[in-house]
Amino acid sequence: WQLAMPTLPRCLRLLAVLSCAHGWTVGAAQRGAARRGAAQRGAAQRGAAQRGNSQMALTHVDIASENFQMDRLPLAYCQSWPLWCAEPNDRGGQTLRHVNPSFGDDEATAASGMWVDPITFEELWLPSDLPVPSFHLSLILVLKDGVPRYLCPAVDSTVEAGGRDWRNRGLKSVPMPKLWLPYRHLPISSMRISAYVQPAAQVLAAGEMAMEPPHEPLTVMLPVDLALEAAAQVLAEAPEDLATGFAYLSVRLPLDNARLDNALLQPGARLRVFLSDADEFPLVIDAQTDEWAWERGELDIRLTQVSAGGTSEYLPEVYKPLYGR
């Protein structure tokens, strides 16, 4: 192609460059074959890395690049970016809420520094004196100056208490995805989101080896186009703070089956949410197979029970309504 370029008329050379730049010359079958090949070549390495990461603290997020390789961003760099959540309102639009401690839900209390950073990329802490949260599938758009750079699957996790829904419930209460997809060139109409749960492993007698149970589907192959339409509405009317620097925007999927059944989402369980344009998703994910390792965005969170928060003498004032105090 490059050797033939100089012999083409200027207008055709320009069209060829634009078509390659925008992915028009790569067919769906070719993209799928390349994606599957890349997944197969790197499956063993990624599987080993994922198993290793379950035993150590995550230090970075991965970004799937256009050449099917992985780029990385340190958590220390991207953990402090402001997170905004969009909620449908009675007027047919979206209401934005700040979640990070830099903002909180109330500027006066946020200024006092009483909100803590709730973002987590590995564990979701479940205080023993709070109910298990509700989980609603969502998308997170990573923005730079109000423009989407990356797209990721997520869950909007809330607990209802004191007449409101709580996202920021203290440390490690807002789960974030660890694997991002570049927004540019994504086949939006083909993107689907699926959620799987790995139930907590059974406690065995001393000396017995516990086998990790397989991941079971909670919901599979939900389209995301309506959520992206809602995100576009938000960005069209975005406040200046959202249009400056890096930020996260979380938007729920406006679908009835996007709310996950939390009967299996109990302490000790592992929740994984995938975003991909794959033609199909596996029915079961286990440690013995890696065919599921397609190019994807991913949320991977372990639900961990922690001690009661409402009885702590160090509980910040802003969280007391959450615990009925």
Residue pairs with C-beta under 8 A, 6 or more apart in sequence:
1 16
5 13
5 16
8 16
16 25
18 24
19 25
22 185
23 185
28 187
32 279
34 68
35 68
35 278
35 294
35 295
36 294
38 68
38 295
39 293
39 294
39 295
40 290
40 293
42 293
43 290
43 291
43 293
44 290
46 290
46 293
47 290
47 293
50 300
51 287
57 122
58 75
58 121
58 122
58 178
59 74
59 75
60 72
60 73
60 74
60 75
61 72
61 73
61 75
61 78
61 121
61 177
61 178
61 179
61 180
62 70
62 71
62 72
62 178
62 179
62 180
63 70
63 71
63 72
63 73
63 150
63 179
63 180
63 181
63 182
64 70
64 179
64 180
64 181
64 182
64 295
64 296
64 297
65 71
65 182
66 182
66 185
68 295
75 121
78 142
78 246
79 117
79 119
79 121
80 100
80 102
80 117
81 100
81 142
81 245
81 246
81 247
81 248
82 98
82 100
82 102
82 103
82 241
82 242
82 247
82 248
83 98
83 99
83 100
83 119
83 174
83 176
83 247
83 248
83 250
84 96
84 97
84 98
84 99
84 242
84 247
84 248
84 249
84 250
85 96
85 97
85 99
85 156
85 167
85 250
86 94
86 95
86 96
86 97
86 230
86 231
86 234
86 249
86 250
86 251
86 252
87 94
87 95
87 96
87 97
87 252
88 94
88 95
88 230
88 252
88 254
89 95
93 233
93 237
94 230
94 233
94 234
94 251
96 234
96 239
96 242
97 105
97 167
98 104
98 105
98 110
99 118
99 167
99 168
99 174
100 115
100 117
100 118
100 119
100 168
101 110
101 113
101 115
101 116
101 117
101 118
101 168
102 110
103 110
104 110
104 114
104 115
104 168
104 318
105 168
106 318
109 115
109 317
109 318
114 316
114 317
114 318
115 168
115 316
115 318
116 168
116 170
116 171
116 316
117 171
118 167
118 168
118 169
118 170
118 171
118 172
118 173
118 174
119 174
119 176
120 171
120 172
120 173
120 174
120 175
120 176
120 301
121 175
121 176
121 177
121 178
122 178
122 300
122 301
122 302
123 172
123 301
123 302
123 303
123 304
124 133
124 157
124 172
124 173
124 175
124 271
124 301
124 302
124 303
124 304
125 170
125 171
125 172
125 173
125 304
125 305
125 306
126 132
126 133
126 267
126 303
126 304
126 305
126 306
127 169
127 170
127 305
127 306
127 307
127 308
127 309
127 310
128 305
128 306
128 307
128 308
129 308
129 309
129 310
129 311
129 323
130 159
130 161
130 169
130 309
130 310
130 322
130 323
131 159
132 262
132 265
132 266
133 157
133 158
133 159
133 169
133 262
134 157
134 158
134 159
134 160
134 259
134 260
134 262
135 155
135 156
135 157
135 259
135 260
135 262
135 265
135 271
136 155
136 156
136 157
136 158
136 252
136 253
136 258
136 259
136 260
137 153
137 154
137 155
137 156
137 193
137 195
137 219
137 222
137 252
137 253
137 255
137 258
137 259
137 260
137 273
138 153
138 154
138 155
138 156
138 227
138 250
138 251
138 252
138 253
138 258
139 151
139 152
139 153
139 154
139 193
139 224
139 227
139 228
139 231
139 250
139 251
139 253
139 275
140 151
140 152
140 153
140 154
140 176
140 177
140 248
140 249
140 250
140 251
141 148
141 150
141 151
141 152
141 183
141 231
141 248
141 249
141 251
142 148
142 149
142 150
142 151
142 152
142 180
142 183
142 246
142 247
142 248
143 149
143 235
143 242
143 246
143 247
143 248
143 249
144 245
144 246
145 243
145 244
145 245
146 235
146 238
146 242
146 243
146 244
148 183
148 231
148 235
149 182
149 183
150 180
150 181
150 182
150 183
151 180
151 181
151 182
151 183
151 186
151 191
151 275
151 297
152 176
152 177
152 179
152 180
152 181
152 275
152 297
152 298
152 299
153 177
153 193
153 273
153 274
153 275
153 297
153 298
153 299
154 175
154 176
154 177
154 250
154 273
154 299
155 175
155 195
155 260
155 271
155 273
155 299
155 301
156 167
156 250
156 252
157 167
157 173
157 174
157 175
158 165
158 166
158 167
159 165
159 166
159 169
159 322
160 166
161 321
161 322
161 323
161 324
162 321
162 322
162 324
164 321
166 322
167 173
167 174
168 174
169 309
169 319
169 322
170 309
170 319
172 304
175 271
175 299
175 301
176 248
176 299
177 273
177 297
177 298
177 299
177 300
178 298
178 299
178 300
179 296
179 297
179 298
179 300
180 297
181 275
181 295
181 296
181 297
186 277
187 277
188 224
188 225
188 228
189 225
190 277
191 223
191 224
191 225
191 275
191 276
191 277
192 221
192 222
192 223
192 224
192 275
192 276
192 277
192 278
192 281
193 221
193 222
193 224
193 253
193 273
193 274
193 275
194 217
194 219
194 220
194 221
194 222
194 273
194 274
194 281
195 217
195 218
195 219
195 220
195 260
195 271
195 272
195 273
195 274
196 215
196 216
196 217
196 218
196 271
196 272
196 273
196 274
196 285
197 215
197 216
197 218
197 264
197 265
197 269
197 270
197 271
197 272
198 212
198 213
198 214
198 215
198 216
198 269
198 270
198 272
198 285
199 213
199 216
199 264
199 266
199 268
199 269
200 266
200 267
200 268
200 269
201 210
201 211
201 212
201 213
201 268
202 210
203 210
204 210
212 286
212 287
214 284
214 285
214 286
215 270
215 272
215 284
215 285
215 286
216 264
216 284
217 281
217 283
217 284
218 260
218 261
218 264
219 257
219 258
219 260
220 281
221 280
221 281
222 253
222 255
222 257
222 258
224 253
224 275
226 253
226 254
226 255
227 251
227 252
227 253
227 254
228 251
230 251
230 252
230 254
231 249
231 251
234 249
234 251
235 242
235 249
241 247
242 249
252 258
265 271
265 303
266 303
267 303
267 304
267 305
268 302
268 303
268 304
268 305
269 302
269 303
270 300
270 301
270 302
270 303
271 299
271 300
271 301
271 302
271 303
272 285
272 298
272 299
272 300
272 301
273 298
273 299
274 281
274 296
274 297
274 298
275 296
275 297
275 298
276 294
276 295
276 296
276 297
278 294
278 296
281 292
282 291
282 292
285 292
309 315
309 319
309 323
310 320
310 322
310 323
310 324
310 325
315 323
315 325
